[in-house]
């Protein structure tokens, strides 16, 4: 499995399981309906664990353009491979979101609330204030990337993976995502990953979802720009501290 397919499959699994738990909690008539925020954040953390375990031996398990960008800034990843990785991550995100819709299609049809249907694909702020929402995404992603550097502290690529301890090595990243969701996820839904939001949002716009409403494109730039800014800041600080 080459890097492209590893990133695609890893991101696919993250979105399938991550957006899958949202669907299970918010859609009408599911077994997990009303499970709440702790259920969602826990499953998202485990979704990241699954994706990292599968992709790490082959691609380093970025699964997030913010990770790819930060690693390139810190010279741990080649710039010419950045578009290649992001394309595979985006493709995986679209496929994962589409599969969630197919899996829960009867429950999508039974749900009247358009916002709840959209929530199964992409993030939306609890209180829409795009500047403070942007700040939330910058801070959340900064913490994600900066701490990951100290979890891994290794070159990425074919010779070394970012987890270093086999499957167990993915657990710290999962715990980090979990605490980010519990602590900093309440304002925007903690996208902290541009393709986690954009790929499924695009799927939401294109799929024939019954009564889906709009895809909230006026907000869509926030979970793209915010994580990228957070990644740049984390990468630059890491460089400054490790000169």
C-alpha positions in Angstrom: 0.0 0.0 0.0 1.7 3.2 -1.1 1.4 6.6 0.6 -1.6 7.8 -1.4 -3.8 4.8 -0.6 -2.6 4.8 3.0 -3.7 8.4 3.5 -6.9 7.8 1.7 -7.9 4.7 3.6 -6.8 6.1 6.9 -8.7 9.3 6.4 -11.7 7.3 5.2 -11.8 5.3 8.4 -11.4 8.5 10.6 -14.4 10.1 8.8 -16.5 7.0 8.6 -16.2 6.3 12.4 -16.1 10.0 13.4 -19.1 11.2 11.4 -20.7 7.9 12.0 -20.9 8.5 15.8 -22.4 11.9 15.1 -25.1 10.3 13.0 -25.7 7.7 15.6 -26.2 10.4 18.3 -28.2 13.0 16.5 -30.3 11.3 13.8 -33.9 10.2 14.5 -34.5 6.6 15.6 -30.9 5.4 16.0 -29.9 3.1 18.9 -27.5 5.8 20.1 -29.8 8.7 19.8 -29.2 11.3 22.4 -25.9 9.8 23.5 -24.3 13.2 24.0 -21.0 15.0 23.6 -18.9 12.6 25.6 -19.9 9.7 23.3 -19.1 11.8 20.2 -15.7 13.0 21.5 -14.7 9.5 22.6 -15.6 7.9 19.3 -13.8 10.6 17.4 -10.6 9.9 19.4 -10.9 6.2 18.7 -11.5 6.9 15.1 -8.2 8.8 14.9 -6.6 5.8 16.6 -7.9 3.4 14.0 -6.9 5.6 11.1 -3.4 6.1 12.5 -2.8 2.4 13.1 -3.8 1.5 9.6 -1.9 4.3 7.7 1.2 4.9 9.9 3.4 2.0 8.5 2.9 3.2 5.0 2.5 7.0 5.0 3.3 8.2 8.5 -0.5 8.7 9.0 -0.8 12.5 8.6 -4.6 12.2 7.8 -4.8 16.0 8.0 -3.4 18.7 5.8 -2.5 20.7 8.9 -0.2 17.9 10.0 1.3 17.6 6.5 1.8 21.4 6.3 3.4 21.6 9.8 5.8 18.7 9.0 6.8 20.4 5.7 7.5 23.7 7.6 9.7 21.9 10.1 11.5 20.0 7.2 10.3 16.6 8.4 8.4 16.1 5.1 9.1 17.0 1.5 7.2 20.0 0.1 6.7 18.3 -3.3 4.6 15.6 -1.6 2.3 18.0 0.2 -0.4 18.3 -2.6 -0.2 14.5 -3.2 -1.0 13.8 0.5 -3.7 16.5 0.7 -5.5 15.1 -2.4 -5.5 11.6 -0.9 -6.8 12.9 2.4 -9.6 14.9 0.7 -10.7 11.9 -1.3 -10.8 9.7 1.8 -12.9 12.4 3.6 -15.4 12.5 0.8 -15.7 8.7 0.6 -16.0 8.4 4.3 -18.8 10.9 4.5 -20.6 9.3 1.6 -20.5 5.9 3.3 -21.9 7.4 6.5 -24.9 8.7 4.5 -25.4 5.3 2.8 -25.2 3.5 6.2 -27.6 5.8 8.0 -29.8 6.7 5.0 -33.1 5.6 6.5 -32.3 7.7 9.6 -31.4 10.7 7.5 -34.7 10.4 5.7 -36.5 10.2 9.1 -34.8 13.3 10.5 -36.5 16.6 9.9 -33.9 19.0 11.3 -31.6 20.2 8.5 -28.9 21.3 10.9 -28.7 17.8 12.4 -28.3 16.3 9.0 -25.5 18.7 8.1 -23.8 18.0 11.5 -23.3 14.4 10.4 -21.0 15.8 7.7 -19.2 19.0 8.8 -18.8 21.3 11.7 -20.9 24.4 12.6 -20.4 26.9 15.4 -22.5 26.9 18.6 -22.5 30.7 18.3 -21.7 32.0 14.9 -19.0 34.7 15.2 -16.5 34.0 12.5 -13.6 35.7 14.1 -13.9 34.0 17.5 -14.8 30.8 15.6 -11.6 31.2 13.6 -9.6 31.7 16.9 -11.1 28.5 18.3 -9.9 26.5 15.3 -6.4 28.1 15.4 -5.9 27.4 19.1 -7.3 23.8 18.8 -5.1 23.0 15.8 -2.1 24.6 17.4 -2.4 22.4 20.4 -2.9 19.3 18.3 0.2 19.9 16.1 2.5 21.2 18.7 1.9 18.3 21.1 2.1 15.8 18.3 5.7 17.0 17.6 6.6 16.0 21.1 4.8 12.7 20.9 6.6 11.7 17.8 9.9 13.7 17.6 10.8 11.6 14.6 11.4 12.0 10.9 8.4 10.8 8.8 8.4 8.8 5.7 9.2 5.3 4.6 11.9 4.7 7.2 10.1 5.9 10.4 6.5 6.4 11.3 5.2 9.1 13.7 4.0 6.7 16.4 7.1 4.6 16.9 5.6 2.1 19.3 3.4 0.2 16.8 -0.3 0.3 17.5 0.1 1.4 21.1 2.0 4.5 19.8 -1.2 5.8 18.2 -2.9 6.0 21.6 -1.3 9.3 22.8 -2.6 11.0 19.6 -6.1 9.6 20.2 -6.0 10.8 23.8 -5.0 14.2 22.6 -7.9 14.4 20.2 -10.2 13.3 23.0 -9.1 16.0 25.4 -9.3 18.6 22.6 -12.9 17.6 22.0 -13.8 17.7 25.6 -12.0 20.9 26.5 -12.0 23.0 23.3 -14.6 21.5 21.1 -17.7 23.3 22.4 -17.4 26.4 20.3 -17.0 25.1 16.8 -17.1 21.3 17.0 -13.2 21.2 16.7 -12.7 20.5 13.0 -8.9 20.9 13.6 -8.5 19.4 10.1 -9.4 21.1 6.8 -10.3 17.9 4.9 -12.3 16.5 7.9 -14.7 19.5 7.3 -14.3 20.4 3.6 -14.5 16.8 2.1 -17.7 15.9 4.0 -19.2 19.3 3.4 -18.7 18.8 -0.3 -20.3 15.4 -0.1 -23.3 17.0 1.7 -23.7 19.5 -1.1 -23.5 16.9 -3.8 -25.4 13.9 -2.4 -29.2 13.6 -2.9 -30.0 13.8 0.8 -33.7 14.1 1.5 -34.5 17.6 2.9 -30.9 18.5 3.5 -30.9 22.3 3.3 -27.8 24.3 2.6 -24.3 23.3 3.3 -23.4 26.5 5.1 -20.7 27.5 2.7 -20.5 31.0 4.2 -18.8 29.4 7.2 -16.8 26.7 5.4 -13.6 28.8 5.1 -13.2 28.9 8.9 -12.4 25.2 9.5 -10.0 25.4 6.6 -8.1 28.6 7.3 -8.1 28.2 11.1 -6.4 24.8 11.2 -3.8 25.9 8.5 -2.9 29.0 10.6 -2.7 26.9 13.7 -0.4 24.4 12.0 1.9 27.2 10.7 2.2 28.7 14.2 2.8 25.3 15.8 5.5 24.5 13.3 7.2 27.8 13.6 7.2 27.6 17.4 8.6 24.1 17.3 11.4 25.3 15.0 12.2 28.2 17.3 12.4 26.0 20.4 14.6 23.4 18.7 17.1 25.5 16.8 
